[in-house]
């Protein structure tokens, strides 16, 4: 795939799965044996664990939206800076709904295999998120 195709594929995957909540698109965008280097402890490996991680976020933040400010592509790797926004309306890692809105930045990196994600790494401002939720003092 060209750099433009990789960017377009990732942008479509994020738009469909996270922003439109089209969970059926996971099978088109994620490899069954994806290696999620940022999965919370206790989740199963592969696409099933990825679905569970996604459900943790979408159940807690039903209006979750992710936007990217840029992507960098190098071969089968793509990295980008994102902003995640949403309203905390459900349990999130044991934190009951607060009704508070969050805006969190982060970076992620994906290794593509064809038009699907084979590996995923993500680092985001979890401390900032916890401060915005009022769990940790700012």
N, C-alpha and C positions, 0 to 999 in steps of 0.2 A: 504494500500500500504506500501511496505517496504521503508526505507529511500532511497535506491538506485533507486527504482521505482519513487519516488517523484522527486528526482533530475533529472532523465532521462526525466520525463514528462515535467518538467519546462524547461529544456534545449532544448527539442524538440520544445516546444511552442515558446520560444524566437527565436530560429533559424528559424522556419517556418514563424512566423508573422513579426518579426522585421528585420531579416537579409536576408531572401529570399523574403520578401514582399508578402507572400502567405496569403492574407487577408481572404480567405475562411476558413482558419484554425482557425480563431477566434471562430467560432461556436463550434469547437471541443475542444477548450482550455479554454474558458471563459463561466461561468454560465450566463444565460440570466439576472439574477437579481444581478449580481456582485455589491458589494459595493466597490467603488473606493474612498478610503479615501484621495487621493491626486489629485482628479479631479479639474481642474480649475473651478472657479465660472461660473455659467450659463449653464453648460452642463447638459443634462438630466441624470437621474439615469439609472443604468443598462448597459447592453451591448451596447446600442445605444450611450450613453455618452462615453463609453470606445472606441468605433470605432472613434468617433469624436476627442477624445484626441490623439489617434494613428495617425489619419489623419493630425492633427496639426504638429506632429513631422515629419512624412514621407513626407509631402508636403514641409516643410521647409528644411529638410535634406534628400533628396532622396537616398543618399548613406549611410544612418544611419546604424550603426553596433553596436551591444551590445555584450560584452563578459563578462563572470563571472570569477573571480579569485577563488571563493569558494562559497559553500552553506552549511548551517547548517539546519538540519531537526529535528523537535521536534513534533512528532505526526502528526497532519494535517497542521502544520505551517512549512514554509521554508523561510529562510532569506539568502540573498547573497549580496556580494559586486560586483559591475559591473563597467565597463568602457564603456561609450557611445562615439562613434566617428562619425563624419559626416561633410559634407561641407554645409554651410548655403546658399542654392540656392533658397529659397522662403520665403515669409512672415512668421515671427514667432512672434506671440503675438504683432503684430503691428510694428515689426522691419523688414524693407525691407531687401532683400537678400544682404549679404555682400561679398559672395564668400569665406569667411574665413572658415578654418577648425577648428573644436573644438574637444577637448578630455576632457570629464567630468566624474568624478567618483561619485558613489553614492551607497546607500544601498536600497534594497527593501525587503519587507516581503509579503508573500502570505499565505492565508488560503485556503487549498484545500478542495474540496468536491468531493470525488472520484478522477477522473483524470482531474477535471476542477477547475479553480480559482474562489473562492467564494468571497474573499476579497483581496484588494491590498493596500499596503502602500508604498510610495517611498519618499526618501529624497536624493536629489542630489545637487551638487555644482553649483547652479544656478548663484551665484555671479561670480564664475570662468568662467562660460559659457558667461555671459554678458561681462566680461572683455576680453575674447578671441574674441568676436564679435566686440569689440571696442565701445560698448555702454556705458560702465562704465570704467573710468581709472583704470589701474592696480596698 
